[in-house]
Amino acid sequence: MLSKSVGCCDAATAELLALKEAIYLFCDSLWARSFMMLLETDCAMCVEWFNHPNSAPTAFMSIIADCLKGCSDLSWSIHAIPRATNVSADKLAKSGILL
C-alpha cells in the first residue's frame, strides 16, 4: 500500500496513477527479478483497460501505455477485488482528500 498525492482528478485517473506508481516501485525493487507482480484494484474498468488497452477512453491511454511499458519485462497479473475487501486502501484514499 502506498500514499502519494495525485492532486485533483477523477477516481479512474487516481486509480490508474496509483497502479502506475506501484508498477514502477515494483520494477525498482529486488523482487522484480524473482517474483510475479500481482496488481489489485477495486476499479473493474482499470482491469478491463489493462487487459484491452484499446477499450480505454483516449484520456487514459497514455497512462495505461506507461503502465504496460513498465510491465513489459515482468511476469504480472491484474485483478479486480471488491471495494468491501479493500477497506484500508479506501480509507487511505479518502484521507488523502483532506490533505
Beta strands, then each sheet from edge to edge (+ up, - down):
strand 1: 37-41
strand 2: 76-80
sheet 1: 1+ 2+
end
